[in-house]
């Protein structure tokens, strides 16, 4: 599969979209606390994955970890990446409609208040701790896969995660305590209705052609 994608096989790339788009979207929602922004991050991640497909060599054992590593980089540079994405999308014809998967993913998350509190808690961590926590705890990557995604040793993943877990437990409780902090609703449209994220595969196929 990796070799097919490296050689530009669009059908093989569509398969990894089908397998991993939900995981990327859930990772983005949980990290940002913003459903609309998560749609952009998902689309950007797969556009970047196609652009970087030459790096998907056979020794990359976890495609999911590779994609979440790209998503992590996109999240680091959301504003700059979003501008590039909008420019790229403006040159494409309108995408075909695809079935929406956002209900399934969002339905597995906690209620809006807890989602916002958790996202706010993560933002108060060091970036290195935040990334490890999001990948291992929320996206359920193993230590080795998270190390692959972030390009760091497994031991570093373990130590950062241990610190992050303890901090997040305390910070979420603080965020949910009435009066401790004003809990704002997610920015953007909340539950997506325009299908942007669900059109990511169509967007990729057109941008790749």
N, C-alpha and C positions, 0 to 999 in steps of 0.2 A: 504493500500500500504506500509506504513512504516514498519508494522509488518512483511509483506512478505519479504521485503528486509532484515530486521534484521535476519530473519531465513534462509537467504541465497538463496532466490528465484531469480535465474538469469534472468528469464523472466521479473520479476518486475523491476529489476535493468536496464535491457535493455530499458524498457519503460521510466525511468527517464533520461536515456542517450538521447533517441530520443527527449524528451521534452526540455531538458536543455543544450545539448551540444553546440548549437549555442550561447546561452547566455554566457556560460563559455568561449568559444573561443573569442567572441567579447570583453568580459571583459579583457582577457589576451592581445589581440591585442592593445586595447586602452591604457592599462596600460604600456605595454613595448614598443609600437611603432615598434615591430618586429614580422612579421607574422610567420616566421619559429619558433622562440622561443615560440610564442603563441600556436603552435601546440603541443610542448612538454608539456607546462603547462596544456593544455586541457587533454592530455592523462594521465599525472601525477595526475590530479585532480580526474579523475574517478577511477584510480587505488587506490588512497588513500581513496576515498569514499567507495569503496568495502571493503578495509581493515578495515575501521572505521564504517562499517554498523551497528555494535552493538549499536552505539550511536544514531542511527536514531530512536528515540522513538516517540510514538504517539503525545507527547506534542510538537514535532517539527512541527510547523504549515506550514512552508514554506520550501519545499525541495530545491527550487531554492536558497533561502538565505543560507541554509546549505551548498550547493555545492559551492556557491560563497565565503563563509567563508573558505572552504577548499582551494579554488583557491587562496585566499588572503594569506593563510599560505604558499602555494607552491611558490607564487611569492616572499615571504620574503626569501625563502631559495632555490632559483632557481638552483644555482650551485650544492649544495649538493643533491637536489632532482633529478636533471638531471642525475647525476652519478648513483644514485640508479635505476632510470628508465632505463638507457641504460643497466645496468647489468641485470635487470629483463627481458628486451626485448630480450637480446642476448640469453636467455634460451628458448625463444618461437619459434615455427615454423613461417614461413612467414605468415602474416595476409591475409585474403581474401580481395579482392577489394570491397570497398563500395562507393556509390555515394558521390561526393565531395560537401561540403556545403560552402567552403571558398569563392567562387565567390559571393554568396548571401550576406554573412556577410560583406565582404570587400566592396562590392558595395554600402553598406549603410553608409560607413565611408566617411569622407572628403578625399580630395586628399592627396597624399603622403606627401607633404610639410606641410599641416596643421596637419596631423596625427603625424608627427615627432615633430612639434612645440608643440602640445598639450602634447605629452608624455614627452618632455623635460621640459615643464612647470611643469608637475606633479612631476617630479623628484626633482624639486627645492622646493617643499613643504615639511613640516614635514611629516614623514611617516603616522602619525595618521590622518592628514588632507587629505593626498593623498588617503588613503584607503577609507575613508568616501566619498570623492568626486567621486571616481571611481565606488563605489557601488550604490550610490544614483543617481548621475547625468547620468553616462554613462550606468550603468546596470539597472537603473530605479527601484531599490528596494525602498520600502517605508521606512520611518524612523524606524518603529518597526522591519521590516525584516532586515535592515542594522544593527540595534542594536543586533539582534539575531546572525547575521553572525559574528560580531566582538566581541560579548560578552561584550558590554558596555551599559550604560543606554541610553534611547532615547534622553534625554536632552543633553547628550554629543554629540550624533550624530548631533543634530541641531546646536549646537554651533560650532563644528568643521567644519560643512558644510558651515556655514555662512562665516567663515574666509577663507575657501578654495576657495569658489566661487569668492570672491573679489580678492584674490591673483592670481587665474588662469586667470581671465580676463586681468589683467595687464601683467602677464608673457607671455601669448600667443601673445599679441600685440607686446611685446618686442622681442619674438622669431621670429616673422614674419617681423620685421622691417629690411629692407636691411642693411647689414653691422653690425647689432647689435650682431648677433651671427652667426657662420657658421652652416648652417643646413645640417646635414649629412643624407644620405638616410638610411632607415632601414637596420640593419645588417641581415645577413642570406640570404635566397634565395628570399625574397620579396614574390610574389605570389607563393604559394606552388604548386608543381607539383608532389611531391612524395607520397601524400596521407597519410602522417603519422598521422595527426590529425583525418582524416576520418576513419582510421583503429582503432581508440581508442576502439570502442565497441568490435571489434573482439579481440583486445589485452586483454581487460578486461575479456572476456568470457574464453579465453584460460588460463589467469593467475588465474582465479577463479576456474578452473576445476582441 
